[in-house]
Amino acid sequence: MKNKIVCYFSRAQADQPIIYRLVKDFDLIVNILKADINPNKEGILVIELDGPKAQYENGVKYLEDMNIAYEPLSESITWNEDMCIQCGSCAAFCPTAALNMDADTMLVSFDNNNCVVCGMCVACCPANAIKIIFELPSRE
């Protein structure tokens, strides 16, 4: 099971080894996509959690037990096919093959399901056809 989530931390929670526990105690793969901690040590953490369903659910329960508010992250990367010049730079740097260049047609394609939002494609795209968009859920 793999999901991208946004965690909201209070000052007290920011000092806890939460990522360590998710990895060590629940054997989850944790990919930190974005972290923003303000001077008061409050903030957000955007992560991708990956692991077997039971372990994933136990890890999420751990977040709940720690009183860490969390919500799913909406789509976080866009590829504008019309702006793409089909150079393949992004495919060469994409570690998960979310951006791929077909060897026969020499056309780039994008599979958002494989994307881990590492940002490497954004940095190397000469046409600026790739954008990272963190659409954080609104907090009321």
Protein Blocks (a to p, Z undefined) as FASTA:
>chain_A
ZZdddddddfklmmpcfklmmmmmnopacddfbdcddfkopacddddddddfklmmmmmm
mmmmnopacdddddfbdcdfklpgolommmmmmmnlmaccdfklopacddfklpgolomm
mmmmmnlpaccdddddddZZ
